[in-house]
């Protein structure tokens, strides 16, 4: 489950804990040789009952963070 922009790979896959889905995200990019590396790994961002809500929230937070850092 990845959203690919031109420079960044966003993985908003939630984890399940204590009966709810926890939002977190991995932001990565690719090197010239095609290998991936992590730019940022978030901690738990928020808890949700619905998996789709978690993914939407994590993607929005990542996109906001990328816009703030890289414009």
C-alpha angles and dihedrals in degrees: 000000000000135000109210122204122178093272109014138056113211118198110187096171107153126220126223117236133161093349097309138084116252118213117223134143144211119210117197142159138198128255122224089265090056097252117133128231133183121253096179138000115195126212120229108314103185143331125246138177094218119062094212091055090054093053092047091049094047093048092050092049091049093047090049090049093048091048091050093048103035106016 
